[in-house]
Amino acid sequence: LKENGFGEVKSYDAPDDRVECGYRPNLVTVIPGQDRSRTLWIISHMDVVPVGDLSLWETDPFKIVQDGDAIYGCGVEDNHQGLVSSVIATKALLDSGLTPGINIGLIFVS
């Protein structure tokens, strides 16, 4: 986000003993608007549902498999398309040089 001109990115770590590092990161960034008293928040989640019992998978759950028109893999129909589209849309706004009427905030939660 910082490399793409989003400015300050705040991280809020939520403790979680189930994950290796002991926390789940949550990120927040705001594009300042003309009226800084109001913010349009766009929220996306970053985590992926655990794979569960690997013996129930016919393929590696972290490798995308295409079978005809279907795509299989852990997280392929998750919120990542929302996360990516929110970044692309707000980056386009930043690249345009326009200042939005109100703040645009992105929240990526685990």
N, C-alpha and C positions, 0 to 999 in steps of 0.2 A: 504494500500500500504506500509506504513512504517513498519507494523508488518511482512510483507513478504519480507523485504530486499530491497525495492526500494529506500531507501535513502530519500533525500529531496523531499518533495511534496509541490509545491507552489499553493496557491489558489488565484484566481482572481475573485472577486465578481462583477457581472454585475447588476447594479441597475435595479429593476423591481417592480413597485408598485402593480402588479397583484398577486404577491405571498406573503404569510403571513409574511415571514421574511424580505421582501423588496429587496431581491437580489437573483440572480441565481448563484450558485457556478460554477467555472470552475477550474479544477485541471490539473497541469502539473508536470511530473516527467521525469527525463532523466537517462538512464543507460550509464555511460561514456564508450566511445569506444577508440580504439587505436588512431584513428584520431579524435580528439575532435573538429576539425573545421567543420565537417559535421555531420548532424543528419538526420536519417530516422524518420519521424513523423508518428505516427499512431493515427488517430483522431476518437473518438467515441462521440456520444451525450448521455447525461444521462436523459434528461427530457422526460416526457410522455405527449402526447397530452391530453388536458383537456377532461373530460368525456362528457361535454355538458349536455343536458337535460336528467336527470336520468330516466324520465318516458319512454324514448325510449329504455332503456336497459331492457331485460327480466331477467337478473341476476345482482348481484352486480358486477360492472365493475372491481373492484380490487380483485376479487376472480376468480381464474382460473376455467373454466368449460370445461370439455372434452365431446364432443358429437361425438362418432365414432372416426374418424381420425382427426377431427377438434378440435382446442383448442381456446376458446374464453376468452377475458378479455382485459382490457385496457393495451396496450403496449406489447401484446404477439408477435406481428410481428413488432418489433421496432429495435433499434440499440443495445439493451442490449446484444444480442449474440455476436456482434462485440466487445463490451466493455469487456465482460468476456473472449472471446478468446484471445484478445490482452494481457490481464493480465496473463492468463495461459501460453501463449507462451513466454512472456518476463520473467515470473517467472522461467520457465524451463531453459531459458538461464542463469539467475542468479544462479540457483541451479547447473548448469553444471560447474560453475567456469570459463567458457570461457569469454574472453573479446571480444566483437564484434569489427569488423573492424572500424566501425564508431559509433557514439552515436545512441542509440535507444530512442526516445522520445515518451511518451504517453501523449495525451491531451484528457481530458474528459470535454466536453463542455455542457452547458445548452442552 
